[in-house]
Amino acid sequence: MMKHAFVTGGGGDIGAAIGARAIAAGYQVLLVDQDGARAKQQATQLKGAIGLACDVTDEASVESALDLAATNFGGAPDLVVNCAGIARFAPLMDQSLADFRRVLDVNLVSGFIVGRAAARRMAQRGSGCIVNITSINGVTPAPNSGAYPASKSGLAKLTELMAVEWGPLGLRVNAVAPGFIDAGLSAPFFANETVRSLREKAVPTRRLGRSEDIADAVIFLASDAASYINGHELIVDGGASRALLALLPREAPGS
Ligand SMILES: NC(=O)c1ccc[n+]([C@@H]2O[C@H](COP(=O)([O-])OP(=O)(O)OC[C@H]3O[C@@H](n4cnc5c(N)ncnc54)[C@H](O)[C@@H]3O)[C@@H](O)[C@H]2O)c1
């Protein structure tokens, strides 16, 4: 039987790229998204993918999406990618409680809802892989990001706990932390040429990231080549989060 992958946020840019790479790696793919029309539209671009409306903050919606995956592809997913996410950026002093809670719900609590539901099914088979999409903003928080950094570092810690609890059941759970990706949530930000060029210069690899950079990392973590990697957060940012000392003002050489 073919392997199958369940990708949340699959209507979005990074989720769709993960779906495409998963198809290329031999998976059948279910792209789920709150925006069902977008998920279906992305799926039509991929041979072997189905798009479906699903709200990752809603247990019943997630269970019925996993049921549909089982009906169409057979059994539990081999790979689950938690890629659905939102950002409500604002200075903390200005952020509403409703926005703070919503970001935690979509970015962090969904990781529990989807991860637990999938893991219960995977554990019956004794194998499966989960990859949670975090962010370098959860590693080193950017000012005015509201609940976003806490939601992503929470998801990274949840990844570790899942790996510890579910490793003995045959599951591996890892995270991929994207840096400055020229797509999706960051697309409006990088539409500004000045911001774009400053950010490109701040990345040691001297370019913004692409959705495919993230998708490649996800497929690697899901592969047999990563069979001993469990509970790891793989930062995929061209070195941006390691560039602090490179970016600080320095005295001119010899002065
Ligand atoms: N683009 C970047 O620079 C960047 C950087 C770091 C991390 N990320 C993370 O990558 C992931 C994908 O983001 P993207 O840039 O492709 O953005 P995107 O907006 O293109 O994709 C996110 C998708 O999540 C979906 N979604 C939102 N709430 C949902 C819900 N309750 N249930 C189901 N789906 C829901 C949206 O409809 C959207 O299609 C997110 O988790 C984001 O935090 C992105």
The ligand as an ORCA input file, in Angstrom:
! r2SCAN-3c Opt
* xyz 0 1
  N       6.203     32.367      5.691
  C       7.133     32.453      6.631
  O       8.064     33.269      6.531
  C       7.116     31.525      7.824
  C       8.197     31.596      8.715
  C       8.204     30.773      9.835
  C       7.153     29.895     10.049
  N       6.100     29.852      9.186
  C       5.030     28.903      9.483
  O       4.786     28.104      8.344
  C       3.432     27.653      8.374
  C       2.789     27.912      7.011
  O       2.701     29.303      6.793
  P       2.699     29.986      5.336
  O       3.768     31.008      5.349
  O       2.631     28.975      4.267
  O       1.338     30.814      5.438
  P      -0.062     30.633      4.693
  O      -0.956     31.684      5.256
  O       0.156     30.596      3.206
  O      -0.529     29.181      5.179
  C      -1.130     28.956      6.429
  C      -2.425     28.192      6.184
  O      -2.990     27.818      7.454
  C      -4.397     27.865      7.300
  N      -5.081     27.951      8.589
  C      -5.167     29.012      9.426
  N      -5.942     28.704     10.478
  C      -6.351     27.421     10.311
  C      -7.180     26.541     11.056
  N      -7.762     26.922     12.222
  N      -7.397     25.287     10.575
  C      -6.839     24.892      9.411
  N      -6.044     25.687      8.645
  C      -5.804     26.945      9.106
  C      -4.637     29.111      6.445
  O      -5.937     29.089      5.830
  C      -3.484     29.033      5.452
  O      -3.867     28.406      4.234
  C       2.750     28.411      9.528
  O       2.672     27.552     10.651
  C       3.705     29.543      9.799
  O       3.629     29.983     11.147
  C       6.063     30.641      8.075
*
